[in-house]
Amino acid sequence: MSESPFLPVALLLIPVLVVVAGVVLPAVWSASPVRRRAAVSVLAQLLKAVRRHR
């Protein structure tokens, strides 16, 4: 049984899509200023963590 060559790509894309759907979209499209600020704060923390690991 051979493994699909797209499996590693899919495994990398799933977390990215979850972050986009859960953090980036609310930061952009939420009508609530509180929710937008919270989403922007979480996004900033995630980006800071990613930069720190490089």
N, C-alpha and C positions, 0 to 999 in steps of 0.2 A: 504494500500500500504506500503510494508516494504522497508526500506532503505538497500542498499547493504552494506555489511560489508567492502567492499574494497573502498568505497567512501572516508573515512578519509585518507586512505593511498594514494589514488590517488591525493587528494588535497594537501598533503604534498610533493609528488614526482614531481608534475608539476613545482613548483618554482625551485626545485633543478635541474631539467633537463634544464630549461631555463637558469639558471646560468652556468651550464656546457657547454651548446651549445653556449652561448653568450660570455663567458669570458674564461673559461678554454681551450676549443678547439682552439680559436685563439691564446692564449698564447703559446700553444704547437706547432701548425702546421702552423702558418703564416710565409710566406717567408719574410715579411717586418719586419725589426728590430724595427721600430717605432711602428707598430701595436702590436708586441709582448710585448714591454716595456709598452705600454698603457694597454694591457690586464692584465699583471702581476701587474701593479699598482692598477687597479680596483679590482682584486682578493685579493690583500693584504688589501685594504680598507674594502672589504666585510668580510674577515676573522677577521679583527680587530674589526669591529662592532659586529660580532657574539660573539667574546670572551668577549667583554665589557658587553654584556647582561647576561652573566652567573654568 
